[in-house]
């Protein structure tokens, strides 16, 4: 292994920590752009509590609501313009991963010269942002881990392409992670979040470089924790202990600890981005469909790795290190787990047919590709391979 690691985000974790929002935001700015999604934070009282905390700390607020589940470029541009016109000097993201991602890009777009889409992967003459307003994240869903990393994903609705950017300036200055804010999340969205956080670590587990045993154990710990506590969180949304353990697993899954040294690409995420760009499905639901199908494809060339997954996660005995039968059973059991908590595992279940499979594959490699035009991963995938995986998930 050879790597650098940096994560400057202050993490404030635990039930009841939303009350500290104003105190923390005030250390980073004097007027906040408060970014929210479709209205759930208003209906469940979270928005009122957040604004009360900011008001008590003497931080005035400009509200930017309506961020979509797959945030759009136009929404990001609207938020950035609001931050400029309202003279906001700090951004607060109150919501799920989409809200946090949009808020990060808004914060950078305030200073970015030209079209903010030029920040995103897949653009010719791409320019990574170097400056952003300070961001404070308050997740209301355990899923993306966006609260404590420097990445963001948005969709260009004009081209139906979904892409990502990672930059040092996008790291939130602070993350207030209060598991109590997730108790009102419905069972299906809770389940989708569990799949999302697990997929963050299976990406590096299966696609990273060899020789990372500590990172493997980190990943396995996240998966086992999510599989142990996730069903409880789905079955009883008010189970605060289950919510807490799933929330912490979500943070750890993508704050960099698990991925450090693995140099891993994210092929499953890249394929799913193309699906949700076209069909606006929940990201975690799309991952639940793509991930088992991709696993079966990848296991043909990395049987030993998937056999180890089966042994360590599902305690399946191996007859030998390249036990293809055990590898296949491990994937089947993982897919069965996703179904058991309410995730879809077929494209038809999320309303997607076979009409645009070639388009999804093309859009995927447009955003992320190696020198030979293949989607990076182990193994790398041609457009034909991507179509094969998606067809197997119909």
The 8 nearest C-alpha neighbors of each residue, nearest first, counted from 0:
[[1, 260, 2, 210, 211, 261, 208, 209],
 [0, 2, 260, 3, 261, 259, 262, 4],
 [3, 1, 260, 0, 4, 259, 262, 261],
 [2, 4, 5, 1, 259, 260, 0, 6],
 [5, 3, 2, 259, 6, 255, 256, 260],
 [4, 6, 7, 3, 255, 167, 8, 256],
 [5, 7, 8, 4, 148, 254, 170, 255],
 [6, 8, 5, 9, 172, 170, 171, 173],
 [9, 7, 172, 173, 171, 6, 147, 10],
 [8, 10, 173, 174, 172, 7, 11, 171],
 [11, 9, 174, 173, 12, 8, 175, 176],
 [10, 12, 175, 176, 174, 9, 13, 16],
 [13, 11, 176, 177, 10, 175, 16, 14],
 [12, 14, 177, 16, 15, 176, 178, 11],
 [13, 15, 177, 179, 178, 16, 12, 243],
 [14, 16, 17, 177, 13, 18, 179, 178],
 [15, 17, 18, 177, 19, 14, 13, 175],
 [18, 16, 19, 20, 15, 177, 175, 49],
 [17, 19, 16, 20, 52, 15, 49, 21],
 [20, 18, 17, 22, 16, 21, 23, 52],
 [21, 19, 23, 17, 22, 18, 52, 24],
 [22, 20, 53, 52, 56, 24, 23, 19],
 [21, 23, 19, 25, 20, 24, 56, 26],
 [22, 24, 20, 25, 21, 26, 19, 27],
 [23, 25, 21, 26, 27, 22, 20, 28],
 [26, 24, 28, 27, 23, 22, 21, 29],
 [25, 27, 24, 23, 28, 22, 29, 21],
 [28, 26, 25, 24, 89, 133, 23, 29],
 [29, 27, 89, 25, 88, 30, 26, 24],
 [28, 30, 58, 25, 88, 31, 89, 59],
 [31, 29, 87, 59, 58, 88, 60, 28],
 [32, 30, 60, 89, 90, 87, 33, 61],
 [31, 33, 90, 61, 87, 60, 62, 91],
 [34, 32, 91, 62, 31, 63, 61, 90],
 [35, 33, 63, 92, 64, 93, 91, 32],
 [36, 34, 64, 93, 94, 98, 66, 63],
 [37, 35, 66, 65, 64, 98, 38, 67],
 [36, 38, 65, 39, 66, 67, 35, 64],
 [37, 39, 41, 40, 36, 42, 65, 35],
 [38, 40, 42, 41, 43, 37, 36, 45],
 [41, 39, 45, 46, 43, 38, 42, 44],
 [42, 40, 46, 38, 39, 44, 43, 45],
 [41, 43, 39, 40, 44, 38, 45, 46],
 [44, 42, 40, 41, 45, 39, 183, 46],
 [43, 45, 47, 41, 46, 42, 40, 48],
 [46, 44, 40, 48, 47, 43, 49, 41],
 [47, 45, 49, 41, 40, 48, 44, 50],
 [48, 46, 50, 44, 45, 49, 51, 41],
 [47, 49, 51, 45, 46, 50, 52, 44],
 [50, 48, 46, 52, 51, 47, 45, 53],
 [49, 51, 53, 47, 52, 48, 54, 46],
 [52, 50, 54, 48, 49, 53, 47, 55],
 [51, 53, 21, 55, 49, 50, 54, 18],
 [52, 54, 21, 50, 58, 56, 51, 55],
 [55, 53, 57, 51, 56, 58, 52, 50],
 [54, 56, 52, 53, 57, 51, 21, 58],
 [57, 55, 21, 53, 54, 58, 22, 52],
 [56, 58, 54, 55, 53, 59, 25, 21],
 [57, 59, 53, 30, 54, 29, 56, 25],
 [60, 58, 30, 54, 31, 57, 53, 61],
 [59, 61, 31, 30, 32, 62, 33, 58],
 [60, 62, 32, 33, 31, 63, 85, 59],
 [63, 61, 33, 32, 64, 60, 34, 35],
 [62, 64, 34, 33, 78, 35, 61, 32],
 [65, 63, 35, 36, 34, 66, 62, 37],
 [64, 66, 36, 37, 67, 35, 63, 38],
 [67, 65, 36, 70, 98, 64, 35, 37],
 [66, 68, 70, 69, 65, 36, 37, 71],
 [69, 67, 97, 70, 66, 281, 36, 279],
 [68, 70, 67, 97, 279, 71, 154, 153],
 [71, 69, 67, 153, 97, 68, 66, 154],
 [72, 70, 154, 74, 73, 153, 155, 156],
 [71, 73, 75, 155, 74, 154, 76, 153],
 [74, 72, 76, 75, 71, 77, 155, 156],
 [75, 73, 77, 71, 76, 72, 78, 66],
 [74, 76, 72, 78, 105, 73, 77, 101],
 [75, 77, 73, 79, 74, 78, 80, 72],
 [78, 76, 74, 80, 75, 79, 73, 81],
 [79, 77, 81, 75, 80, 76, 105, 63],
 [78, 80, 105, 82, 76, 109, 81, 77],
 [79, 81, 83, 77, 82, 78, 84, 76],
 [80, 82, 78, 84, 83, 79, 85, 77],
 [83, 81, 87, 79, 85, 80, 84, 86],
 [84, 82, 86, 80, 81, 85, 79, 87],
 [83, 85, 81, 86, 82, 80, 87, 79],
 [84, 86, 82, 87, 83, 81, 61, 32],
 [87, 85, 83, 84, 82, 88, 30, 81],
 [88, 86, 30, 82, 31, 85, 89, 32],
 [87, 89, 28, 30, 132, 31, 86, 29],
 [90, 88, 31, 28, 133, 132, 87, 134],
 [89, 91, 134, 32, 31, 33, 133, 135],
 [92, 90, 33, 135, 134, 136, 32, 34],
 [93, 91, 136, 34, 99, 102, 137, 98],
 [94, 92, 137, 35, 34, 138, 91, 136],
 [95, 93, 139, 138, 98, 35, 36, 92],
 [96, 94, 140, 138, 139, 98, 97, 99],
 [95, 97, 99, 143, 98, 145, 100, 94],
 [96, 98, 100, 99, 95, 68, 70, 69],
 [99, 97, 101, 94, 96, 95, 100, 36],
 [98, 100, 102, 96, 92, 97, 101, 103],
 [101, 99, 151, 97, 103, 102, 98, 152],
 [100, 102, 98, 104, 103, 99, 75, 97],
 [103, 101, 105, 99, 100, 104, 92, 98],
 [102, 104, 106, 100, 105, 101, 169, 99],
 [103, 105, 107, 101, 106, 102, 108, 100],
 [106, 104, 79, 108, 102, 75, 107, 103],
 [105, 107, 132, 131, 103, 104, 108, 109],
 [106, 108, 131, 104, 109, 105, 110, 130],
 [107, 109, 111, 105, 110, 106, 79, 104],
 [110, 108, 79, 107, 106, 111, 105, 83],
 [111, 109, 108, 107, 112, 131, 130, 106],
 [110, 112, 108, 109, 107, 113, 128, 115],
 [113, 111, 110, 114, 108, 115, 109, 128],
 [112, 114, 111, 115, 117, 116, 108, 110],
 [113, 115, 116, 117, 112, 111, 118, 108],
 [116, 114, 117, 118, 108, 113, 111, 76],
 [117, 115, 118, 114, 119, 72, 155, 122],
 [116, 118, 125, 115, 119, 114, 126, 122],
 [119, 117, 127, 126, 116, 115, 125, 164],
 [118, 120, 164, 163, 117, 116, 162, 122],
 [121, 119, 122, 366, 163, 162, 164, 118],
 [120, 122, 366, 365, 367, 119, 123, 162],
 [123, 121, 125, 120, 117, 124, 119, 118],
 [122, 124, 125, 121, 117, 120, 126, 119],
 [125, 123, 122, 126, 117, 118, 121, 127],
 [124, 126, 122, 117, 123, 118, 127, 119],
 [127, 125, 118, 117, 128, 124, 119, 122],
 [126, 128, 118, 129, 125, 166, 164, 119],
 [129, 127, 130, 126, 118, 107, 166, 111],
 [128, 130, 168, 127, 131, 166, 167, 107],
 [129, 131, 168, 128, 107, 110, 132, 111],
 [132, 130, 107, 106, 168, 133, 110, 169],
 [131, 133, 106, 89, 88, 134, 107, 90],
 [134, 132, 89, 172, 90, 131, 27, 171],
 [135, 133, 90, 171, 172, 91, 89, 132],
 [134, 136, 91, 173, 171, 174, 172, 90],
 [135, 137, 174, 92, 146, 91, 138, 175],
 [136, 138, 93, 175, 92, 176, 174, 94],
 [139, 137, 94, 95, 140, 93, 176, 136],
 [138, 140, 94, 180, 181, 95, 137, 93],
 [141, 139, 95, 181, 138, 142, 184, 94],
 [142, 140, 246, 249, 192, 245, 143, 139],
 [143, 141, 192, 196, 195, 249, 140, 144],
 [142, 144, 145, 96, 196, 195, 249, 141],
 [143, 145, 250, 253, 146, 249, 142, 147],
 [146, 144, 143, 147, 148, 96, 99, 100],
 [145, 147, 136, 144, 174, 148, 138, 99],
 [148, 146, 254, 145, 8, 144, 171, 174],
 [149, 147, 254, 170, 145, 150, 146, 253],
 [148, 150, 170, 169, 165, 166, 167, 151],
 [151, 149, 165, 164, 148, 166, 169, 145],
 [150, 152, 100, 164, 163, 165, 153, 103],
 [153, 151, 163, 162, 100, 164, 161, 150],
 [154, 152, 70, 71, 161, 162, 72, 163],
 [155, 153, 161, 71, 156, 160, 72, 70],
 [154, 156, 72, 160, 157, 159, 158, 71],
 [155, 157, 159, 158, 154, 71, 72, 160],
 [156, 158, 155, 159, 160, 154, 72, 73],
 [157, 159, 160, 156, 155, 154, 161, 276],
 [160, 158, 156, 276, 155, 277, 157, 161],
 [161, 159, 158, 155, 154, 276, 162, 273],
 [162, 160, 154, 276, 272, 153, 155, 273],
 [163, 161, 152, 119, 153, 120, 366, 154],
 [164, 162, 152, 119, 151, 120, 153, 165],
 [163, 165, 119, 151, 150, 120, 118, 166],
 [164, 166, 150, 149, 151, 163, 167, 169],
 [167, 165, 169, 168, 149, 164, 150, 127],
 [166, 168, 169, 170, 149, 165, 129, 128],
 [167, 169, 166, 130, 170, 131, 129, 149],
 [170, 168, 149, 167, 166, 103, 171, 150],
 [169, 171, 149, 148, 168, 167, 172, 8],
 [172, 170, 134, 173, 135, 8, 169, 147],
 [171, 173, 8, 134, 135, 133, 9, 170],
 [172, 174, 9, 135, 8, 171, 10, 136],
 [175, 173, 136, 10, 135, 146, 137, 176],
 [174, 176, 11, 137, 12, 136, 177, 10],
 [175, 177, 12, 137, 174, 11, 138, 13],
 [176, 178, 14, 13, 179, 16, 180, 12],
 [179, 177, 243, 180, 14, 181, 242, 246],
 [180, 178, 177, 181, 14, 182, 239, 15],
 [179, 181, 139, 178, 177, 182, 183, 45],
 [182, 180, 139, 184, 179, 140, 183, 178],
 [183, 181, 236, 237, 184, 179, 180, 242],
 [182, 184, 181, 185, 236, 180, 43, 237],
 [183, 185, 181, 182, 189, 188, 186, 140],
 [186, 184, 188, 187, 189, 183, 236, 233],
 [187, 185, 233, 189, 188, 190, 184, 234],
 [188, 186, 190, 189, 185, 341, 191, 342],
 [187, 189, 191, 190, 186, 185, 192, 184],
 [190, 188, 186, 192, 187, 191, 233, 185],
 [189, 191, 193, 187, 192, 188, 340, 186],
 [192, 190, 283, 188, 194, 284, 193, 189],
 [191, 193, 142, 195, 189, 190, 194, 141],
 [194, 192, 190, 196, 195, 191, 142, 197],
 [195, 193, 191, 197, 192, 196, 283, 198],
 [194, 196, 283, 192, 198, 193, 142, 197],
 [195, 197, 142, 199, 249, 193, 198, 194],
 [198, 196, 194, 199, 195, 200, 222, 193],
 [197, 199, 201, 195, 200, 196, 202, 194],
 [200, 198, 196, 197, 202, 201, 252, 195],
 [199, 201, 202, 198, 218, 203, 197, 252],
 [202, 200, 204, 198, 203, 199, 205, 197],
 [201, 203, 200, 204, 265, 199, 205, 206],
 [202, 204, 207, 206, 263, 200, 201, 205],
 [205, 203, 201, 202, 206, 207, 200, 215],
 [204, 206, 203, 202, 201, 207, 304, 377],
 [207, 205, 377, 203, 376, 263, 202, 204],
 [208, 206, 263, 261, 203, 262, 204, 205],
 [207, 209, 261, 262, 210, 206, 263, 211],
 [210, 208, 211, 207, 261, 212, 0, 206],
 [209, 211, 212, 208, 0, 261, 213, 214],
 [210, 212, 214, 213, 209, 215, 261, 208],
 [213, 211, 215, 214, 210, 216, 209, 217],
 [214, 212, 216, 215, 211, 217, 257, 218],
 [213, 215, 217, 257, 216, 211, 212, 218],
 [216, 214, 212, 218, 213, 217, 219, 204],
 [215, 217, 219, 213, 218, 214, 220, 212],
 [218, 216, 214, 220, 215, 219, 257, 213],
 [219, 217, 215, 221, 216, 220, 200, 257],
 [218, 220, 216, 222, 221, 217, 223, 215],
 [221, 219, 217, 223, 218, 222, 216, 224],
 [220, 222, 224, 218, 219, 223, 248, 225],
 [223, 221, 219, 225, 220, 224, 197, 226],
 [224, 222, 226, 220, 225, 221, 227, 219],
 [225, 223, 227, 221, 226, 222, 220, 228],
 [224, 226, 229, 222, 228, 223, 227, 245],
 [225, 227, 223, 229, 224, 228, 222, 230],
 [228, 226, 224, 225, 229, 223, 230, 231],
 [229, 227, 241, 231, 225, 230, 226, 224],
 [228, 230, 225, 232, 231, 226, 227, 245],
 [229, 231, 233, 232, 228, 340, 234, 227],
 [232, 230, 234, 229, 233, 228, 235, 241],
 [231, 233, 229, 236, 241, 235, 230, 234],
 [234, 232, 186, 230, 231, 235, 189, 236],
 [235, 233, 231, 232, 230, 236, 186, 340],
 [236, 234, 232, 237, 238, 233, 231, 186],
 [235, 237, 182, 232, 238, 233, 234, 183],
 [236, 238, 182, 235, 239, 232, 183, 242],
 [239, 237, 241, 236, 235, 240, 232, 242],
 [238, 240, 242, 241, 237, 243, 179, 178],
 [241, 239, 243, 242, 238, 244, 228, 232],
 [242, 240, 228, 232, 244, 243, 239, 238],
 [241, 243, 239, 245, 240, 244, 232, 178],
 [244, 242, 240, 246, 178, 241, 245, 239],
 [243, 245, 247, 241, 246, 242, 248, 240],
 [246, 244, 248, 242, 247, 243, 225, 249],
 [247, 245, 141, 243, 249, 248, 244, 242],
 [246, 248, 250, 244, 249, 245, 243, 251],
 [247, 249, 245, 251, 246, 250, 221, 252],
 [250, 248, 246, 252, 196, 247, 144, 142],
 [249, 251, 144, 247, 248, 252, 253, 254],
 [252, 250, 248, 254, 253, 249, 247, 256],
 [253, 251, 249, 250, 200, 248, 196, 199],
 [254, 252, 144, 255, 251, 250, 199, 148],
 [255, 253, 148, 147, 251, 256, 250, 252],
 [256, 254, 258, 253, 257, 259, 148, 251],
 [255, 257, 259, 258, 254, 251, 253, 252],
 [256, 258, 214, 255, 217, 259, 218, 252],
 [257, 259, 255, 261, 256, 203, 260, 214],
 [260, 258, 256, 261, 257, 255, 4, 2],
 [259, 261, 2, 0, 262, 1, 258, 211],
 [260, 262, 207, 208, 263, 258, 259, 203],
 [263, 261, 207, 260, 208, 264, 258, 259],
 [262, 264, 207, 203, 261, 206, 265, 208],
 [263, 265, 376, 375, 266, 206, 262, 203],
 [264, 266, 268, 202, 267, 269, 263, 376],
 [267, 265, 269, 268, 376, 264, 270, 375],
 [268, 266, 270, 269, 265, 290, 271, 289],
 [269, 267, 271, 266, 270, 265, 272, 286],
 [268, 270, 266, 272, 267, 271, 363, 265],
 [271, 269, 267, 272, 268, 273, 363, 266],
 [270, 272, 274, 268, 273, 269, 285, 286],
 [273, 271, 269, 275, 274, 270, 161, 276],
 [272, 274, 276, 271, 359, 270, 275, 363],
 [275, 273, 271, 272, 276, 277, 278, 359],
 [274, 276, 279, 278, 280, 272, 277, 273],
 [277, 275, 273, 159, 161, 274, 279, 160],
 [276, 278, 275, 274, 159, 279, 273, 160],
 [277, 279, 275, 280, 276, 274, 351, 350],
 [280, 278, 275, 276, 277, 69, 281, 68],
 [281, 279, 275, 278, 282, 285, 284, 349],
 [280, 282, 284, 283, 285, 279, 275, 68],
 [281, 283, 285, 284, 280, 286, 275, 271],
 [284, 282, 191, 195, 286, 285, 281, 192],
 [283, 285, 287, 281, 191, 286, 282, 342],
 [286, 284, 282, 288, 283, 287, 271, 289],
 [285, 287, 283, 289, 288, 284, 290, 271],
 [288, 286, 284, 285, 344, 290, 289, 194],
 [287, 289, 344, 285, 345, 286, 290, 343],
 [288, 290, 286, 292, 287, 291, 293, 285],
 [289, 291, 293, 292, 286, 287, 288, 267],
 [292, 290, 294, 293, 289, 334, 295, 330],
 [293, 291, 289, 295, 294, 290, 388, 392],
 [292, 294, 296, 290, 291, 295, 388, 289],
 [295, 293, 291, 297, 296, 292, 298, 290],
 [294, 296, 298, 292, 293, 297, 291, 299],
 [295, 297, 293, 294, 298, 299, 292, 388],
 [298, 296, 294, 299, 295, 300, 293, 301],
 [299, 297, 302, 301, 295, 300, 296, 294],
 [298, 300, 297, 296, 301, 302, 295, 323],
 [299, 301, 298, 297, 302, 378, 296, 377],
 [302, 300, 298, 304, 303, 299, 297, 305],
 [301, 303, 298, 305, 304, 321, 300, 299],
 [304, 302, 321, 306, 320, 305, 301, 307],
 [305, 303, 307, 306, 302, 301, 308, 205],
 [304, 306, 308, 326, 302, 307, 303, 298],
 [305, 307, 326, 303, 309, 308, 304, 325],
 [306, 308, 310, 304, 305, 309, 311, 303],
 [309, 307, 305, 311, 306, 310, 312, 304],
 [310, 308, 329, 306, 313, 307, 312, 311],
 [311, 309, 314, 315, 307, 308, 313, 312],
 [312, 310, 308, 314, 309, 313, 307, 219],
 [311, 313, 309, 308, 314, 310, 223, 219],
 [312, 314, 309, 315, 310, 311, 329, 308],
 [315, 313, 310, 311, 312, 316, 309, 308],
 [314, 316, 310, 313, 309, 317, 325, 311],
 [317, 315, 310, 314, 318, 325, 309, 319],
 [318, 316, 319, 322, 315, 325, 320, 310],
 [317, 319, 322, 316, 320, 321, 325, 324],
 [318, 320, 317, 322, 321, 303, 306, 316],
 [321, 319, 303, 322, 317, 306, 318, 307],
 [322, 320, 303, 302, 319, 323, 306, 304],
 [321, 323, 319, 325, 324, 320, 306, 317],
 [324, 322, 326, 325, 321, 302, 327, 306],
 [323, 325, 327, 326, 322, 328, 306, 329],
 [324, 326, 328, 327, 322, 323, 306, 329],
 [327, 325, 306, 305, 323, 329, 324, 328],
 [326, 328, 324, 330, 329, 325, 323, 331],
 [327, 329, 331, 325, 330, 326, 332, 324],
 [328, 330, 309, 332, 326, 331, 327, 325],
 [329, 331, 333, 327, 332, 328, 334, 291],
 [332, 330, 328, 334, 329, 333, 335, 327],
 [333, 331, 335, 329, 334, 330, 328, 336],
 [332, 334, 336, 330, 335, 331, 329, 337],
 [333, 335, 331, 337, 336, 332, 291, 330],
 [336, 334, 332, 338, 333, 337, 339, 331],
 [337, 335, 339, 333, 334, 338, 332, 340],
 [338, 336, 334, 342, 335, 339, 340, 333],
 [337, 339, 342, 335, 341, 336, 340, 343],
 [340, 338, 336, 337, 341, 335, 342, 230],
 [341, 339, 338, 337, 190, 342, 230, 336],
 [340, 342, 338, 339, 187, 190, 337, 343],
 [343, 341, 338, 337, 340, 284, 190, 287],
 [344, 342, 345, 348, 288, 284, 287, 338],
 [343, 345, 288, 287, 342, 338, 346, 334],
 [346, 344, 392, 288, 347, 348, 393, 343],
 [347, 345, 393, 351, 348, 349, 392, 288],
 [346, 348, 350, 351, 345, 349, 393, 352],
 [349, 347, 346, 345, 350, 343, 344, 351],
 [350, 348, 347, 346, 351, 343, 280, 345],
 [349, 351, 347, 348, 346, 352, 278, 280],
 [352, 350, 346, 347, 349, 353, 348, 278],
 [353, 351, 354, 347, 350, 346, 393, 355],
 [352, 354, 356, 355, 351, 390, 393, 389],
 [353, 355, 352, 356, 357, 351, 358, 359],
 [356, 354, 358, 357, 353, 359, 352, 360],
 [355, 357, 359, 358, 353, 386, 354, 360],
 [358, 356, 360, 359, 355, 361, 386, 382],
 [357, 359, 361, 355, 360, 356, 362, 363],
 [358, 360, 356, 362, 273, 357, 361, 363],
 [361, 359, 382, 363, 357, 358, 362, 385],
 [360, 362, 358, 363, 359, 364, 365, 357],
 [363, 361, 365, 359, 360, 364, 358, 273],
 [364, 362, 360, 365, 361, 366, 270, 269],
 [363, 365, 367, 368, 366, 374, 361, 362],
 [366, 364, 362, 363, 367, 121, 361, 368],
 [365, 367, 121, 364, 363, 120, 162, 362],
 [368, 366, 364, 365, 374, 121, 363, 120],
 [369, 367, 374, 373, 372, 364, 375, 370],
 [368, 370, 372, 371, 373, 375, 374, 367],
 [371, 369, 372, 368, 373, 375, 374, 367],
 [372, 370, 369, 373, 368, 381, 374, 379],
 [371, 373, 368, 369, 370, 364, 374, 381],
 [374, 372, 381, 368, 380, 369, 371, 379],
 [373, 375, 368, 380, 364, 379, 367, 381],
 [376, 374, 379, 368, 369, 373, 264, 266],
 [377, 375, 379, 378, 206, 264, 266, 374],
 [378, 376, 206, 379, 297, 375, 205, 301],
 [377, 379, 376, 380, 297, 300, 375, 206],
 [380, 378, 376, 375, 377, 374, 373, 381],
 [381, 379, 374, 373, 384, 378, 385, 382],
 [380, 382, 373, 384, 383, 374, 385, 379],
 [381, 383, 360, 385, 384, 386, 361, 380],
 [384, 382, 386, 381, 385, 387, 360, 380],
 [385, 383, 387, 381, 382, 386, 380, 388],
 [386, 384, 382, 388, 387, 383, 360, 389],
 [385, 387, 383, 389, 384, 388, 356, 390],
 [388, 386, 384, 390, 385, 389, 391, 383],
 [387, 389, 385, 391, 386, 390, 292, 293],
 [388, 390, 392, 386, 391, 387, 385, 393],
 [389, 391, 387, 392, 393, 388, 386, 353],
 [390, 392, 388, 389, 393, 387, 292, 386],
 [393, 391, 389, 345, 390, 292, 346, 388],
 [392, 346, 390, 345, 391, 347, 389, 352]]
